[in-house]
Amino acid sequence: MGEMDVVCIGPANVEIPFLRSLLNVVGEDTSLDRLPEGKHNLATFSRSPAVERDEYVLTIGGEKRTPIRFTAPSKVECKPAGSALNIAVGFRRVGASVRLITSLVNVPHDLLSSDIRLYALRHGIQLVEVNRPMTPITFIIVDGDDECEKSTVLSYKPWYKITQDDANDALRKIKKSRATHMFATGIRIPELTLVRKAFRRARRRGIMTCFIPNPSILSPSDKDIRRQLEKVIPLVDILQINEREAEIFLEREEGALSFPSDIERIAKQTAVPTLIVTRGVKGAVAVIRGQYREIEAYQATPKVVDTTGAGDAFLLGFVFALHEGCTITDALSLAAFSATSNIMAIGGHGGMPSRDQLLRHLSQLRPKDAP
C-alpha cells in the first residue's frame, strides 16, 4: 500500500515515578495549591536504573512554592512517555511520516521538555507545539549538597486550556501535510476543541480518524462534558477504550459489564464505524460495521515486563494491518500481536514492533475471506 502519513494529537511527557505515585494517592485532578506536603518513599516505584539520586523535591512554580519531598533509596528511571508519543514512535518504527501535536512547557532550565524535543528529533518525529502553560511544576533533584533544577508540565494535565487560537495555529502548521491517518489519544477536556477542529478537517479530506479518550471525559454524569464529547464522536472512524472505560461510559460498577450486549450498546450510542474495547489478558472485543467480534490475547512465552502502552500498540497493529489491505480478522490478530510485543519491554513504547516484525507475523496468518 502507499506511504502512511500520521498526525498524532495528545500527551508527550516524561514519565516520573514519584509523580505517578503522588497522583495515585491524591488523585490526578487535585488542585495544585492543595497538594500535600511531606515525604514519600520511592522504593516500590523504582524500576530499571537510569538516574541515581538521593532524593527528589517537588515544588510548584509561581509565587507560592509548595515543597513535596520524595526519598529515593536507589535509582529512579525517567522515560519519555504519553499516549500520543507512544503512537508516534510506533508509527515511525513501521516507516510512517509522523507529526505530533502536543504541549510542552517553555521556561529556562526546562530540561525535561528539552529531552522530549531531542527524543522526538532522534526518532524523526516532527513536533507541533501548542499552548505553553504559565505555571510549571518544578522538580529539584537533590544529590548530596548539590541541587539541579528541572521543570516540566505533563501536557495532558487539566490545569491549562488549549484555546481556539491554539487549535487554529496548530492546524495551520500541518495544513500542507498529506496525512492519511489522524490519532487523538489520552484526550481530556481542554484538548477537545483542538480534536474537534482537527477531525472535522480530516473528515473533509478523507483522513482516517482514531480516538482514545481519557476516562475523565467518558462519564455521562457531567452533561457539559458529554455534550462536548458528542461533538467529536461523529467525526471518529475508530474509537478505542478499555474495559474499565466502557464501565465508566455506561455508569457500571467495576466488573459489571455484560458481553456482548453492553459493548453493542456503546457501539449503538456512539454510532462509530469501529469500536474496540481492550481487556488486557482477556484480549479484546470489537463492534465493526455492526458485527461483534472477539480476539484472544496473543500468547507469548516471554515474561510480561510492563503493560504501559499496550492499548496504544494494539491500535497501531490494527490500523497498520488495515492500511496493508488485511481483513478485519487479520487486523485484530496483528493488533493482539503488536500489544504483546510492546509489553515485553519497559516503557509505553519500548517494545513497539517494527514494520518487518508486523509483516512477518502477517505472513504467518492463513488467508481469510474478505470482511
N, C-alpha and C positions, 0 to 999 in steps of 0.2 A: 504494500500500500504506500501512499505518499507520506512525505515527512510530517511528523507531528510538531505543531507549534502550540505550546501550552502557556496559558496565563493562570497564575495562582493568586488568590486573594486570601489573606489571613495572617496568623501569627508566625513570626520568626523571632526566637528569643534564645537566651542561654539558660539551659535547664540547671537550676541551682538547688541542690538537695535541701539545704536548710530552709530556703523559702518555701519549697513544696511542703516540708514538714510543718512549718508555721501555718500555712493556709489550710492544711488538713485539720489543724486544731481550731483555728478561729473562723474558718470559712472564707472562701475566695472573695466574697462581696463585702467583707468587713471594711468599713471606712478607715482610711489611713490614719486619721487622728485618734482612732480607738484601738490601734494595735497594742497589744500588751507588752509592757517592759519585762525584762527578766532574762534568765539564762535558759538555754535549751540545748540538750545533749544531741550531738550529731552521730553518735556511734552507729546507730542502727540504719542510718541513711547513707553511710559511706559504701561505695561500690568499688570499681576498679580505680587504682591510684592515678591521679593526674596532677593535683595541686596539693602541695604539702604546706600546711599552715597550723599554727597552734590554736587559733580561734578566729571567728568572724564576728564583726559587729555590724548590724544592720541599722541604718538611720534613715529617717525620712527627710528629704531635702526641703528647703524653704526656711522661713524664719524659725519655726518650731522644729527642733530636731529630736526625735524620739529614739533613743538607743535600744536595740534589742540584741542581746549578746548570745552568740552560739559558740559552744566549745566543740572543737573538732579534734578528738584524740589521735586521729591518724590522718589519712589523706582523703580529700574530697574531690570528686570529679565534676567539672562543669562542662556540659556539652551543648553545642548548637542544637536547638530543638524547635518545636512548634509544628502544628499540623500542616500548615501551608509550606513550611520549609521541608518537611518530610516528603510531601508530594513533589515539590520542585526538584529535590535531589534525586528522587526516584525516577522521574521522567528524564532527567539528564543522563541517568545510567542506561536508559533504553534508547538514547540518541536523540531525544526531542530538543527543540529550542524552547527555552523557558524564560518567562518574565514573572517576577514575584512582586506583587503589590503588598506592601506591609508598612509598618510604622516603627521607626527606631528613634530613640532619644538622641539629640544632637547637642551635647554640652561638653565643656572642656574636661579632659581626662576620662572621657566616656569609652573605656577600654572594651567593655563587653559588646556594645553596639558595633564598635570598630572590628571586633572579632567576627561578628556576623557578616559585616560587609566584606571582609577578606575571605571568609569562608565561602560566601556566595560567588565571589570572583574566582576562587580556585576551582569551583565546580561549574563555572561557565554560566551562572545564573545572573540575569540582568535584574537589578533591584529597581523598583519604582517606589520611592518613599513618600508617605503622606503623613501630615499632622504630627509634629514633634510635641509631645506633652510638655507642659510648663514646669511641673514638679517631679523631678526624678526621684527614684529611690536610690540611696547611696549605700554601697557595700564597702565597708572599711575592712580590709584584710589585715589582721594583726599577726605579725611574725616576730616574736621577741619584743624588742623595743622599737622596731621599725613599723610604720604604717604606710600602706599603699592604697589609695582610694580608687575604687571602680564604681561606676554608676550605670544604671540601666532602668528602663521601664519595660516590663513584659508587654508586648504590643497588643495583646488581646484583652488586657485588664479594663474593667468598665469605668475607670476614673477619668477618662477623657472622651471626647466626642469627635468623630470624623464628620466634618461639616459638608454641606453641599459643594462649597468651593474646593474642599479637599478631593471629593469624589470627581468633580469635573476636571480638576488638574491631573489626577491620576489617569483618567480615561484619555485625556488629550495626549499624555505621554505614550500611550500604547495604540493611538489611533491608527497608525500606519502598519501595525503588526498584522501578520497573516495568520492569525490564531485559528486553530482547528478545535481546540478544547479549552474550556474555562472552568476552573475549580475555585469554589469558595469554601474554606474549611475552618473549623474552630470558630465559627462566626458568632459574635454576641450582638447585643442591641446596637451599639454605636456603629458597627460596620454594615448594618442592613441597608442604609441609604446607598452606600457605595455598591454593594452587591446588587441591589435592585437596578441601579443605573447600568452597571456592567452587564448583567444578564439580559436586560432589555435590548441593549446594543448587540449582544451576542446573538440573541434570537433573531434579530433583523438580518444578521449576516450568516445565519445558518451554522453557528458555532455550537457544539455540544456543551451543555452546562451541567456541572456536577456540584452537589451541595452537601456538606457535612456541617450541620448547625451545632453550636454549643448547647448542652442540655438546658442552660439557663433561659433560653428563648422558646422552649418547647411546651412549657406548662400552659394549659388553657385558662388557668385562673386569673392571669393578668390579661385583661381584654385588650389593652392598648398594644402590648407586645404581640399578642396573637393577630391583631389587625395588621401590624407591620409585617409579620411573617407571611400572612396570607397574600400580601402584595408581591412577595418573592416567589412563593411556591409555584404559581402558574408558569413561571419562567424557567423551571427546573426540568431537565431531562432525566437525571439520575439523582435520587435522594437516598443518602445512606445514613442510618442511625444504628446504634447498638440496642441490645435488648432492654437495658435499663432506660434508655432514652425513649424507647417505644412505650414503656410503662408510664413514664412521665407525661408523654403526649396524650395518653388515654386516661391519666389520673388513676393508674392502677397501683396497688401495693407491689413491693418487690417480690418477684417470683409468681405473680398472679396472671401473667399473660396466658391467653388461650390460643393455641396454634391449630389450624391456620386462621381462625375466624378474626382474631384481633389484628393480625397483620393485614388481612384483606380489608378490614375496616379502615385502617390507616391509609391504605392504598386508595380506597374509595373516597375518603375525606380529602386527601391531598390531590388526587387525580394526576399524579405524576406518572409518566410512561414506565419508569423503572423505580421500584422501591426495594432497597436492600436493608436487611436487619441482620447485623453480625451478632454471633452468640458465643464468641470465644472458642473453647474446646468443643462446643456442640456444633461448630460450623457456622452456617448462615442460612437464612431463608430470604426469598425474594418474591415479589409480585411483578412480573414483566409482561406488559401488554395484557393485563388481566389474568394471567396464568400464574398460579402459585408454584414455586419451586423450592427444593431443599438441596443443600450441598453440605456434605460432611467435611469436617476439618481435615486437612491433608495430614496424613500420618507420616511423621518423620522420626527417625531413630535418635538423632542428636538431642541433647537436653535443651529445654527452653531456658534462655538466658534473660530476656527482657521482653515483655509483651507490649511495651510502649510503641505506638505507631503501627500496630497490627492492622487496624482498620484502614489506615492510610495506604498500607501496602496492598490490602485486599482490593481497594478501589483502583489502585494503579494496575494490578494484574487484569482486572475486569475490563477497564477501558482500553488497555493496550490490546487485549485479545479482540475486542470489538473492532478496533482500528485495523487489525490484521485480517479482518473478514471472517473471524471464527463464529461458530454457532454460539447461542446463549449457553448451552450446556458446557461447551469447552471453555467459554469465557469465565463461567463460575468456577470451573475446575482450576483454571490458571490463577484466578483470584485467590483461591484457598492455598495454592502452592506458593504464591507470592507472599501472603501473610505469614506462612510458616517459615519461609526463608528469612523474613525480617526479624522474627522473634528469637533467632539463634545468634544474635549479636546484640551488644549493648547500644542503647540509644534508639531514638524514634525512627531513624533511617539507616542504622548501622548494617543491617542485613538486606537492604533493598536489592532485589535481584537485577542482574544485568540483562541487556537485550538477548544475548546469547543464551543465558540460562532460561529465560522465558520461552524462547523459540525452541530450545532443546526439549523442554517439557511439553510444549505443544506437539512436537513431532512424535512424542510417545503416546499421545492420545489417539485412539482409534477414530476413524472418520464417523461423523454423526450426520443425521439428516438435518437439513436447514431448518431453523426455527420457524 
